[in-house]
Amino acid sequence: MEEKVTFDGKKVKVLGPTFEEGKPERPINWRQKMRSRDEMLAYLKTGERYWFSDEWFGSEKRKTKA
């Protein structure tokens, strides 16, 4: 754990990097995570909207302006 200072000056302990470096040994088959065809289609539609929409921010879009 690392000790960092928050914006208000308090010291807190935070986790460091928790990923394993390197490349995966084999590709992950994302289709096995889906239970049905409908789940697969919803997953693909969400990804398509996120990556290829004109808005570019996909799921992060705010419903109300800041």
C-alpha positions in Angstrom: 0.0 0.0 0.0 1.1 3.5 -0.7 0.4 6.6 1.4 -1.0 9.6 -0.5 -2.3 13.0 0.5 -5.9 13.8 -0.4 -7.1 17.2 -1.7 -7.9 18.3 1.8 -4.5 17.3 3.2 -5.4 14.0 4.9 -3.1 11.1 4.5 -4.7 7.9 3.2 -3.4 4.5 2.2 -4.2 3.4 -1.4 -3.6 0.3 -3.3 -0.8 0.3 -5.9 -1.0 -1.3 -9.3 -2.8 -4.6 -9.0 -2.4 -6.0 -12.5 0.0 -8.5 -13.7 2.5 -7.2 -16.2 2.9 -9.0 -19.6 0.6 -10.4 -22.2 -2.2 -12.9 -21.7 -1.2 -16.5 -22.4 -4.2 -17.1 -24.6 -7.1 -14.9 -25.9 -10.1 -14.7 -23.7 -13.3 -16.0 -25.2 -15.8 -13.2 -24.3 -18.7 -15.3 -25.7 -18.4 -17.8 -22.9 -19.3 -15.0 -20.4 -22.7 -14.4 -22.1 -25.6 -16.5 -21.1 -27.9 -15.9 -24.1 -27.9 -14.5 -27.6 -29.8 -11.4 -26.3 -27.0 -10.7 -23.9 -24.4 -11.0 -26.7 -26.4 -8.6 -28.9 -26.8 -6.1 -26.1 -23.0 -6.2 -25.3 -22.2 -5.7 -29.0 -24.6 -2.8 -29.4 -23.3 -1.1 -26.4 -19.7 -1.4 -27.6 -20.7 -0.2 -31.1 -22.4 2.8 -29.7 -19.4 3.6 -27.4 -16.7 3.3 -30.1 -18.5 4.4 -33.2 -21.0 7.1 -32.2 -20.6 10.7 -33.2 -20.8 11.7 -29.6 -17.5 9.8 -28.8 -18.2 9.4 -25.1 -20.9 6.7 -25.3 -21.9 5.5 -21.8 -20.3 8.5 -20.0 -22.8 10.9 -21.5 -24.4 13.1 -18.9 -28.2 13.4 -18.8 -28.0 16.9 -17.5 -25.3 19.5 -18.3 -22.9 20.5 -15.6 
